[in-house]
Amino acid sequence: MKKALYPMLAAALLLSACDEADIEKGTPSCVRQKIINLERDTPCDEGAYVKEYSFQGKTVYVFDAGNCIADGSAEVTDADCNTLGYLGGFGGSIQINGENFSNAKYKRTVWEQ
């Protein structure tokens, strides 16, 4: 009986749902919290993501709520969650702090829906 109970208990623990999003290791805690909030609050069923870039000598994060918002913008923050600006949106902004964001170097996708 005990031999059957332990594997079932282990399987139940592995399959149980977790409240935290699947976020890459090494992500700053404030960015992790913003991702959890984005996952919970995004109006889109798909397409939301957070990507990490190197830009203007800093690590920055782009938070995109998904592709269901026609004129939605993506927030750009630094590792301390200070908002640097927004990309896209109604005006199609492509600059952050006066520099074209196309100069940013992609590092990794931290989270995606």
N, CA, C and O atoms as a MOPAC input file, in Angstrom:
PM7 MOZYME 1SCF
protein

 N      0.81400 1    -1.18800 1     0.00000 1
 C      0.00000 1     0.00000 1     0.00000 1
 C      0.86800 1     1.26700 1     0.00000 1
 O      0.61800 1     2.21600 1    -0.74300 1
 N      1.90400 1     1.24600 1     0.86700 1
 C      2.77700 1     2.41600 1     0.94500 1
 C      3.51200 1     2.64300 1    -0.37400 1
 O      3.74500 1     3.78300 1    -0.77500 1
 N      3.87200 1     1.55600 1    -1.04000 1
 C      4.57700 1     1.67200 1    -2.31200 1
 C      3.72200 1     2.36300 1    -3.35800 1
 O      4.25900 1     3.07600 1    -4.20600 1
 N      2.42800 1     2.18000 1    -3.32700 1
 C      1.53400 1     2.82100 1    -4.28500 1
 C      1.21200 1     4.25600 1    -3.87300 1
 O      0.97200 1     5.11000 1    -4.72600 1
 N      1.20600 1     4.51800 1    -2.58100 1
 C      0.83300 1     5.84500 1    -2.07700 1
 C      1.88500 1     6.89800 1    -2.41500 1
 O      1.53800 1     8.00400 1    -2.82900 1
 N      3.15200 1     6.57100 1    -2.24500 1
 C      4.21000 1     7.54500 1    -2.47800 1
 C      4.29100 1     8.02700 1    -3.93200 1
 O      4.39800 1     9.23300 1    -4.15400 1
 N      4.24500 1     7.14800 1    -4.91800 1
 C      4.25200 1     7.62900 1    -6.30400 1
 C      3.01600 1     8.49000 1    -6.64000 1
 O      3.11700 1     9.46100 1    -7.38900 1
 N      1.86400 1     8.12400 1    -6.08200 1
 C      0.65600 1     8.92100 1    -6.34600 1
 C      0.77600 1    10.29100 1    -5.70400 1
 O      0.36500 1    11.28800 1    -6.29900 1
 N      1.33000 1    10.35800 1    -4.50600 1
 C      1.52100 1    11.64000 1    -3.83100 1
 C      2.51700 1    12.51100 1    -4.60000 1
 O      2.30100 1    13.71100 1    -4.76500 1
 N      3.59100 1    11.90700 1    -5.06000 1
 C      4.58000 1    12.64900 1    -5.84500 1
 C      3.97100 1    13.18300 1    -7.13600 1
 O      4.21400 1    14.32800 1    -7.51700 1
 N      3.18400 1    12.35600 1    -7.80200 1
 C      2.53400 1    12.79100 1    -9.04300 1
 C      1.56300 1    13.92700 1    -8.77400 1
 O      1.48700 1    14.86900 1    -9.56200 1
 N      0.82900 1    13.85800 1    -7.69100 1
 C     -0.12100 1    14.92000 1    -7.35300 1
 C      0.60100 1    16.23100 1    -7.10200 1
 O      0.12800 1    17.28900 1    -7.51900 1
 N      1.73700 1    16.17400 1    -6.42900 1
 C      2.50800 1    17.39500 1    -6.17900 1
 C      3.05700 1    17.98700 1    -7.46900 1
 O      3.05700 1    19.20600 1    -7.64200 1
 N      3.51800 1    17.14500 1    -8.36200 1
 C      4.06500 1    17.62500 1    -9.63400 1
 C      3.00300 1    18.21000 1   -10.54100 1
 O      3.27500 1    19.14700 1   -11.29200 1
 N      1.80500 1    17.67500 1   -10.48400 1
 C      0.74000 1    18.12400 1   -11.37800 1
 C     -0.11400 1    19.24300 1   -10.80300 1
 O     -0.96600 1    19.79700 1   -11.49800 1
 N      0.10900 1    19.58000 1    -9.53600 1
 C     -0.72000 1    20.62500 1    -8.92600 1
 C     -0.40200 1    21.97700 1    -9.54300 1
 O      0.73900 1    22.24700 1    -9.92000 1
 N     -1.41300 1    22.81800 1    -9.64100 1
 C     -1.26500 1    24.14100 1   -10.24700 1
 C     -0.44900 1    25.04700 1    -9.34200 1
 O     -0.48400 1    24.92700 1    -8.11700 1
 N      0.26900 1    25.93500 1    -9.95500 1
 C      1.08100 1    26.90300 1    -9.23900 1
 C      0.56000 1    28.29200 1    -9.54600 1
 O      0.14400 1    28.56600 1   -10.67200 1
 N      0.57800 1    29.17900 1    -8.54900 1
 C      0.06300 1    30.53000 1    -8.73900 1
 C      1.02500 1    31.42100 1    -9.50500 1
 O      0.59900 1    32.41200 1   -10.09800 1
 N      2.30900 1    31.09500 1    -9.50800 1
 C      3.29000 1    31.96000 1   -10.13700 1
 C      3.48500 1    31.60200 1   -11.60100 1
 O      3.49800 1    30.42800 1   -11.97100 1
 N      3.63300 1    32.61400 1   -12.41500 1
 C      3.86400 1    32.41800 1   -13.84600 1
 C      5.21300 1    31.72700 1   -14.06000 1
 O      6.06900 1    31.74100 1   -13.17600 1
 N      5.39500 1    31.13000 1   -15.22300 1
 C      6.63400 1    30.46100 1   -15.58400 1
 C      7.63400 1    31.53200 1   -16.02700 1
 O      7.70900 1    31.88400 1   -17.20400 1
 N      8.39300 1    32.03500 1   -15.06500 1
 C      9.29500 1    33.16600 1   -15.28000 1
 C     10.73700 1    32.66600 1   -15.23700 1
 O     11.10100 1    31.86200 1   -14.37900 1
 N     11.55100 1    33.15100 1   -16.17200 1
 C     12.95600 1    32.74400 1   -16.23600 1
 C     13.71300 1    33.09900 1   -14.95700 1
 O     13.45400 1    34.12500 1   -14.32800 1
 N     14.64700 1    32.23500 1   -14.58900 1
 C     15.49100 1    32.46200 1   -13.41500 1
 C     16.34600 1    33.70700 1   -13.63200 1
 O     16.68000 1    34.05400 1   -14.76500 1
 N     16.69200 1    34.36900 1   -12.54000 1
 C     17.53700 1    35.54700 1   -12.60500 1
 C     16.78400 1    36.83100 1   -12.91900 1
 O     17.39900 1    37.87700 1   -13.12700 1
 N     15.46700 1    36.76100 1   -12.95300 1
 C     14.64300 1    37.94500 1   -13.22800 1
 C     14.47700 1    38.72800 1   -11.93000 1
 O     14.13400 1    38.14300 1   -10.90200 1
 N     14.71600 1    40.05700 1   -11.95600 1
 C     14.56200 1    40.86000 1   -10.73400 1
 C     13.16500 1    40.70900 1   -10.12100 1
 O     12.18300 1    40.50000 1   -10.83200 1
 N     13.09400 1    40.81900 1    -8.79600 1
 C     11.84000 1    40.57000 1    -8.08800 1
 C     10.72200 1    41.51500 1    -8.50300 1
 O      9.57500 1    41.08400 1    -8.61500 1
 N     11.01800 1    42.78500 1    -8.73400 1
 C      9.94000 1    43.71000 1    -9.12500 1
 C      9.42800 1    43.36800 1   -10.52700 1
 O      8.23900 1    43.52800 1   -10.80600 1
 N     10.31100 1    42.90200 1   -11.40700 1
 C      9.89800 1    42.48300 1   -12.75100 1
 C      9.04600 1    41.22100 1   -12.64300 1
 O      8.05100 1    41.07900 1   -13.35400 1
 N      9.43100 1    40.30900 1   -11.75700 1
 C      8.63100 1    39.10300 1   -11.52100 1
 C      7.21400 1    39.47700 1   -11.09500 1
 O      6.24000 1    38.91100 1   -11.59300 1
 N      7.10400 1    40.43500 1   -10.17000 1
 C      5.78300 1    40.83500 1    -9.68600 1
 C      4.95900 1    41.48500 1   -10.79700 1
 O      3.75700 1    41.24000 1   -10.90200 1
 N      5.59700 1    42.30800 1   -11.62400 1
 C      4.88300 1    42.92500 1   -12.74700 1
 C      4.39700 1    41.85600 1   -13.73000 1
 O      3.32100 1    41.99000 1   -14.31400 1
 N      5.18400 1    40.80400 1   -13.91100 1
 C      4.77300 1    39.71600 1   -14.80700 1
 C      3.55900 1    38.99200 1   -14.23000 1
 O      2.61200 1    38.68900 1   -14.95600 1
 N      3.58600 1    38.71900 1   -12.94000 1
 C      2.44000 1    38.06700 1   -12.29900 1
 C      1.19000 1    38.91900 1   -12.47100 1
 O      0.11500 1    38.39600 1   -12.76200 1
 N      1.32800 1    40.23200 1   -12.29200 1
 C      0.19000 1    41.14600 1   -12.47500 1
 C     -0.26600 1    41.17200 1   -13.93300 1
 O     -1.46500 1    41.17400 1   -14.21100 1
 N      0.68600 1    41.19200 1   -14.86000 1
 C      0.34300 1    41.20300 1   -16.28500 1
 C     -0.41000 1    39.93400 1   -16.65900 1
 O     -1.42000 1    39.99000 1   -17.36100 1
 N      0.08200 1    38.79000 1   -16.18900 1
 C     -0.58200 1    37.52600 1   -16.49900 1
 C     -2.01700 1    37.52200 1   -15.96000 1
 O     -2.93300 1    37.03100 1   -16.62000 1
 N     -2.19800 1    38.05700 1   -14.78800 1
 C     -3.51700 1    38.07600 1   -14.16400 1
 C     -4.45900 1    39.08500 1   -14.82700 1
 O     -5.65200 1    38.81400 1   -14.96300 1
 N     -3.94200 1    40.23600 1   -15.23700 1
 C     -4.78600 1    41.35100 1   -15.66200 1
 C     -4.88500 1    41.57200 1   -17.16500 1
 O     -5.70800 1    42.37700 1   -17.60200 1
 N     -4.08100 1    40.89100 1   -17.96900 1
 C     -4.11400 1    41.15100 1   -19.40800 1
 C     -5.48400 1    40.79000 1   -19.99400 1
 O     -6.04900 1    39.75100 1   -19.65500 1
 N     -6.01100 1    41.64000 1   -20.86700 1
 C     -7.30200 1    41.32900 1   -21.48900 1
 C     -7.17200 1    40.31500 1   -22.63200 1
 O     -8.17700 1    39.79400 1   -23.11500 1
 N     -5.96300 1    40.04000 1   -23.05600 1
 C     -5.74400 1    39.15900 1   -24.20600 1
 C     -5.58900 1    37.70300 1   -23.77600 1
 O     -5.04600 1    37.40700 1   -22.71200 1
 N     -6.07100 1    36.81600 1   -24.61300 1
 C     -5.95200 1    35.38600 1   -24.35500 1
 C     -4.61000 1    34.83000 1   -24.82000 1
 O     -4.21700 1    33.73500 1   -24.41900 1
 N     -3.90800 1    35.58200 1   -25.66200 1
 C     -2.61500 1    35.11500 1   -26.15700 1
 C     -1.76300 1    36.29500 1   -26.59300 1
 O     -2.26100 1    37.39900 1   -26.81100 1
 N     -0.48600 1    36.03800 1   -26.71300 1
 C      0.42600 1    37.03200 1   -27.26100 1
 C      1.12400 1    37.93000 1   -26.25500 1
 O      2.00000 1    38.70600 1   -26.63600 1
 N      0.76200 1    37.84700 1   -24.98000 1
 C      1.44300 1    38.67600 1   -23.98500 1
 C      2.85100 1    38.12500 1   -23.75500 1
 O      3.07300 1    36.91600 1   -23.81100 1
 N      3.80200 1    39.03700 1   -23.49600 1
 C      5.17200 1    38.59500 1   -23.24000 1
 C      5.95100 1    39.67300 1   -22.50800 1
 O      5.54000 1    40.83000 1   -22.43200 1
 N      7.09800 1    39.24900 1   -21.97000 1
 C      8.08200 1    40.16300 1   -21.40200 1
 C      9.42700 1    39.73000 1   -21.96500 1
 O      9.83200 1    38.57600 1   -21.82700 1
 N     10.10900 1    40.67000 1   -22.59900 1
 C     11.41600 1    40.38600 1   -23.19300 1
 C     12.46400 1    41.27900 1   -22.55700 1
 O     12.18100 1    42.40900 1   -22.15900 1
 N     13.67300 1    40.75800 1   -22.47000 1
 C     14.78900 1    41.46300 1   -21.85900 1
 C     15.74400 1    41.92800 1   -22.95300 1
 O     16.08100 1    41.17200 1   -23.86500 1
 N     16.17200 1    43.18100 1   -22.84800 1
 C     17.09000 1    43.76700 1   -23.81700 1
 C     18.21200 1    44.48900 1   -23.08900 1
 O     18.10400 1    44.79900 1   -21.90300 1
 N     19.27500 1    44.74600 1   -23.80600 1
 C     20.31600 1    45.65500 1   -23.36400 1
 C     20.11100 1    46.93800 1   -24.16400 1
 O     20.09700 1    46.91600 1   -25.39400 1
 N     19.95200 1    48.06500 1   -23.44900 1
 C     19.63700 1    49.32900 1   -24.12400 1
 C     20.19600 1    50.48200 1   -23.30800 1
 O     19.94800 1    50.57400 1   -22.10600 1
 N     20.93700 1    51.34600 1   -23.94700 1
 C     21.54800 1    52.51200 1   -23.31300 1
 C     22.37500 1    52.12100 1   -22.08300 1
 O     22.36200 1    52.81300 1   -21.06600 1
 N     23.09300 1    51.00100 1   -22.19700 1
 C     23.97300 1    50.55300 1   -21.12300 1
 C     23.27000 1    49.89000 1   -19.94700 1
 O     23.89900 1    49.63100 1   -18.92100 1
 N     21.97300 1    49.61000 1   -20.07700 1
 C     21.21000 1    48.99600 1   -18.98700 1
 C     20.45300 1    47.78400 1   -19.49600 1
 O     20.23100 1    47.62500 1   -20.69700 1
 N     20.06300 1    46.93400 1   -18.55900 1
 C     19.12400 1    45.86700 1   -18.86700 1
 C     17.72800 1    46.45200 1   -18.73300 1
 O     17.38700 1    47.03800 1   -17.70500 1
 N     16.92300 1    46.29000 1   -19.77600 1
 C     15.55000 1    46.80200 1   -19.76100 1
 C     14.59100 1    45.67200 1   -20.13200 1
 O     14.98100 1    44.65400 1   -20.70300 1
 N     13.32600 1    45.89100 1   -19.78500 1
 C     12.29600 1    44.88200 1   -20.01800 1
 C     11.13300 1    45.50700 1   -20.77500 1
 O     10.70000 1    46.61500 1   -20.46000 1
 N     10.63100 1    44.78800 1   -21.77500 1
 C      9.47800 1    45.23800 1   -22.55100 1
 C      8.29000 1    44.35700 1   -22.16600 1
 O      8.31700 1    43.13900 1   -22.33800 1
 N      7.25100 1    45.00400 1   -21.64300 1
 C      6.02500 1    44.33000 1   -21.21400 1
 C      4.94500 1    44.58400 1   -22.25600 1
 O      4.49900 1    45.71700 1   -22.43300 1
 N      4.52800 1    43.53100 1   -22.94300 1
 C      3.47900 1    43.65000 1   -23.96000 1
 C      2.28100 1    42.82200 1   -23.50700 1
 O      2.42000 1    41.63400 1   -23.21900 1
 N      1.09900 1    43.44800 1   -23.44300 1
 C     -0.10600 1    42.79900 1   -22.92100 1
 C     -0.75000 1    41.83100 1   -23.90400 1
 O     -1.69100 1    41.12800 1   -23.53400 1
 N     -0.27800 1    41.77500 1   -25.13200 1
 C     -0.82900 1    40.82100 1   -26.08700 1
 C     -1.29400 1    41.47100 1   -27.36700 1
 O     -1.22100 1    42.68900 1   -27.53100 1
 N     -1.77800 1    40.62900 1   -28.28500 1
 C     -2.10500 1    41.11900 1   -29.62100 1
 C     -3.59300 1    41.36500 1   -29.84200 1
 O     -4.02000 1    41.50000 1   -30.98800 1
 N     -4.39400 1    41.42600 1   -28.78600 1
 C     -5.82500 1    41.68200 1   -28.95900 1
 C     -6.16100 1    43.16800 1   -28.87100 1
 O     -7.31700 1    43.55400 1   -29.04200 1
 N     -5.16600 1    43.99400 1   -28.60800 1
 C     -5.38100 1    45.43200 1   -28.47100 1
 C     -4.75600 1    46.10900 1   -29.68800 1
 O     -3.53300 1    46.13800 1   -29.82800 1
 N     -5.59000 1    46.64900 1   -30.55900 1
 C     -5.10400 1    47.20100 1   -31.83000 1
 C     -4.09400 1    48.32500 1   -31.63400 1
 O     -3.06600 1    48.35100 1   -32.31200 1
 N     -4.36000 1    49.23600 1   -30.73800 1
 C     -3.47000 1    50.38100 1   -30.54100 1
 C     -2.75000 1    50.30800 1   -29.19900 1
 O     -2.40300 1    51.33700 1   -28.62000 1
 N     -2.52700 1    49.09700 1   -28.70600 1
 C     -1.86100 1    48.93000 1   -27.42100 1
 C     -0.38800 1    49.26200 1   -27.51400 1
 O      0.23000 1    49.14300 1   -28.57200 1
 N      0.15700 1    49.67700 1   -26.39800 1
 C      1.58600 1    49.97400 1   -26.35200 1
 C      2.26900 1    49.02400 1   -25.38600 1
 O      1.62300 1    48.42300 1   -24.52700 1
 N      3.56300 1    48.89300 1   -25.53100 1
 C      4.36900 1    48.03800 1   -24.66800 1
 C      5.20200 1    48.92900 1   -23.75200 1
 O      5.90400 1    49.83100 1   -24.21000 1
 N      5.11300 1    48.66000 1   -22.45200 1
 C      5.86500 1    49.44100 1   -21.47200 1
 C      7.31300 1    48.96800 1   -21.43600 1
 O      7.58100 1    47.76700 1   -21.47200 1
 N      8.23700 1    49.90800 1   -21.36400 1
 C      9.66000 1    49.59900 1   -21.22800 1
 C     10.09800 1    50.07300 1   -19.84500 1
 O      9.93700 1    51.24300 1   -19.50100 1
 N     10.65800 1    49.14400 1   -19.04900 1
 C     11.12900 1    49.49500 1   -17.71200 1
 C     12.58300 1    49.08300 1   -17.55000 1
 O     13.10200 1    48.27200 1   -18.31700 1
 N     13.23100 1    49.65100 1   -16.54200 1
 C     14.57200 1    49.18100 1   -16.19500 1
 C     14.43700 1    48.04900 1   -15.17700 1
 O     13.32100 1    47.64800 1   -14.84500 1
 N     15.54900 1    47.53800 1   -14.68500 1
 C     15.53600 1    46.40100 1   -13.75900 1
 C     14.93300 1    46.75000 1   -12.40400 1
 O     14.59400 1    45.85600 1   -11.62900 1
 N     14.79500 1    48.04600 1   -12.11200 1
 C     14.16200 1    48.49300 1   -10.86800 1
 C     12.69700 1    48.86200 1   -11.07300 1
 O     12.05900 1    49.43300 1   -10.18900 1
 N     12.17400 1    48.52900 1   -12.24800 1
 C     10.76500 1    48.77700 1   -12.61100 1
 C     10.41500 1    50.25000 1   -12.76500 1
 O      9.25200 1    50.63300 1   -12.63200 1
 N     11.40700 1    51.06700 1   -13.04200 1
 C     11.13600 1    52.46200 1   -13.39000 1
 C     10.72900 1    52.49700 1   -14.85800 1
 O     11.44800 1    51.97800 1   -15.71100 1
 N      9.59000 1    53.10000 1   -15.15700 1
 C      9.11500 1    53.18200 1   -16.53100 1
 C      9.97900 1    54.15100 1   -17.31900 1
 O     10.14600 1    55.30600 1   -16.92700 1
 N     10.52700 1    53.67700 1   -18.43200 1
 C     11.36100 1    54.50600 1   -19.30200 1
 C     10.56100 1    55.08500 1   -20.45600 1
 O     10.92800 1    56.11900 1   -21.01400 1
 N      9.46900 1    54.42300 1   -20.81400 1
 C      8.63500 1    54.88600 1   -21.91400 1
 C      7.77300 1    53.75800 1   -22.44000 1
 O      7.68700 1    52.68100 1   -21.85000 1
 N      7.13100 1    54.03900 1   -23.58100 1
 C      6.21100 1    53.07400 1   -24.19500 1
 C      6.51300 1    52.96800 1   -25.68500 1
 O      6.83900 1    53.96000 1   -26.33600 1
 N      6.40200 1    51.76400 1   -26.20900 1
 C      6.60200 1    51.51200 1   -27.63300 1
 C      5.25700 1    51.19400 1   -28.27500 1
 O      4.38600 1    50.59200 1   -27.64700 1
 N      5.09700 1    51.59800 1   -29.51700 1
 C      3.85500 1    51.30800 1   -30.23400 1
 C      2.75400 1    52.25600 1   -29.82800 1
 O      2.98900 1    53.44500 1   -29.61300 1
 N      1.54400 1    51.72300 1   -29.72200 1
 C      0.40300 1    52.54900 1   -29.35700 1
 C     -0.13600 1    53.31200 1   -30.53900 1
 O      0.27000 1    53.08000 1   -31.67800 1
 N     -1.05000 1    54.22200 1   -30.27300 1
 C     -1.72600 1    54.97300 1   -31.32100 1
 C     -0.74500 1    55.75600 1   -32.19400 1
 O     -0.88900 1    55.79600 1   -33.41600 1
 N      0.23900 1    56.37000 1   -31.57000 1
 C      1.22100 1    57.16600 1   -32.32100 1
 C      2.36200 1    56.35200 1   -32.89800 1
 O      3.14300 1    56.87000 1   -33.69500 1
 N      2.47500 1    55.09700 1   -32.51700 1
 C      3.54000 1    54.24100 1   -33.05300 1
 C      4.92200 1    54.62100 1   -32.56700 1
 O      5.87800 1    54.57500 1   -33.34100 1
 N      5.05200 1    54.99300 1   -31.31000 1
 C      6.33200 1    55.41600 1   -30.75700 1
 C      7.39100 1    54.32700 1   -30.90300 1
 O      7.12700 1    53.15000 1   -30.65700 1
 N      8.58800 1    54.73700 1   -31.30800 1
 C      9.70800 1    53.80000 1   -31.44700 1
 C     10.93100 1    54.27300 1   -30.65700 1
 O     11.99400 1    53.65400 1   -30.72300 1
 N     10.77700 1    55.37500 1   -29.90800 1
 C     11.90900 1    55.91900 1   -29.17600 1
 C     11.70100 1    55.83700 1   -27.66800 1
 O     10.59300 1    56.00800 1   -27.15900 1
 N     12.80000 1    55.57200 1   -26.97500 1
 C     12.85300 1    55.57900 1   -25.52200 1
 C     14.02600 1    56.46800 1   -25.13500 1
 O     15.14700 1    56.24500 1   -25.59000 1
 N     13.78600 1    57.45800 1   -24.31200 1
 C     14.82700 1    58.40900 1   -23.90700 1
 C     15.53300 1    59.03600 1   -25.10700 1
 O     16.74400 1    59.25000 1   -25.07700 1
 N     14.77300 1    59.33000 1   -26.16300 1
 C     15.32300 1    59.99900 1   -27.33200 1
 C     16.11300 1    59.11500 1   -28.28300 1
 O     16.67100 1    59.61200 1   -29.26100 1
 N     16.17100 1    57.81600 1   -28.01700 1
 C     16.91800 1    56.89900 1   -28.89400 1
 C     15.97400 1    55.84600 1   -29.47100 1
 O     15.07900 1    55.34800 1   -28.78900 1
 N     16.19600 1    55.52600 1   -30.72600 1
 C     15.38100 1    54.51400 1   -31.38500 1
 C     15.60200 1    53.16500 1   -30.70600 1
 O     16.73700 1    52.72400 1   -30.52400 1
 N     14.49300 1    52.51500 1   -30.33300 1
 C     14.60800 1    51.24500 1   -29.61800 1
 C     15.12900 1    50.11800 1   -30.50500 1
 O     15.47700 1    49.05200 1   -29.99900 1
 N     15.18700 1    50.33100 1   -31.79700 1
 C     15.76600 1    49.30300 1   -32.67500 1
 C     17.25600 1    49.10800 1   -32.38500 1
 O     17.84600 1    48.12000 1   -32.82200 1
 N     17.87100 1    50.04700 1   -31.64800 1
 C     19.27400 1    49.90200 1   -31.23600 1
 C     19.43200 1    48.94600 1   -30.05700 1
 O     20.55500 1    48.56900 1   -29.72100 1
 N     18.33700 1    48.55100 1   -29.42700 1
 C     18.39600 1    47.62800 1   -28.29100 1
 C     18.85200 1    46.25300 1   -28.76800 1
 O     18.55700 1    45.84100 1   -29.89000 1
 N     19.56400 1    45.56400 1   -27.91300 1
 C     20.04500 1    44.20400 1   -28.21100 1
 C     19.19800 1    43.21100 1   -27.41800 1
 O     19.18200 1    43.22400 1   -26.18700 1
 N     18.49500 1    42.35100 1   -28.15800 1
 C     17.66200 1    41.32800 1   -27.52800 1
 C     18.53200 1    40.36300 1   -26.73500 1
 O     19.55900 1    39.89600 1   -27.22900 1
 N     18.11600 1    40.06300 1   -25.49000 1
 C     18.83300 1    39.09600 1   -24.66000 1
 C     18.05000 1    37.79500 1   -24.50600 1
 O     18.58700 1    36.71300 1   -24.74300 1
 N     16.78000 1    37.89900 1   -24.11000 1
 C     15.98800 1    36.69000 1   -23.90500 1
 C     14.51700 1    37.04200 1   -23.68600 1
 O     14.16800 1    38.18400 1   -23.38900 1
 N     13.67600 1    36.03500 1   -23.83900 1
 C     12.27200 1    36.14900 1   -23.47000 1
 C     12.16400 1    35.65800 1   -22.03400 1
 O     12.49400 1    34.51100 1   -21.73200 1
 N     11.70200 1    36.53400 1   -21.15700 1
 C     11.60700 1    36.22300 1   -19.73500 1
 C     10.31800 1    35.45800 1   -19.43100 1
 O     10.30300 1    34.55600 1   -18.59400 1
 N      9.24300 1    35.82900 1   -20.11900 1
 C      7.94400 1    35.18900 1   -19.91200 1
 C      7.09300 1    35.39100 1   -21.15700 1
 O      7.19700 1    36.42000 1   -21.82500 1
 N      6.25300 1    34.41300 1   -21.46900 1
 C      5.26200 1    34.58700 1   -22.52200 1
 C      4.02100 1    33.78400 1   -22.17800 1
 O      4.07700 1    32.73600 1   -21.53400 1
 N      2.91600 1    34.31200 1   -22.62800 1
 C      1.61500 1    33.72200 1   -22.33000 1
 C      1.38400 1    32.44800 1   -23.09800 1
 O      0.33200 1    31.82500 1   -22.95800 1

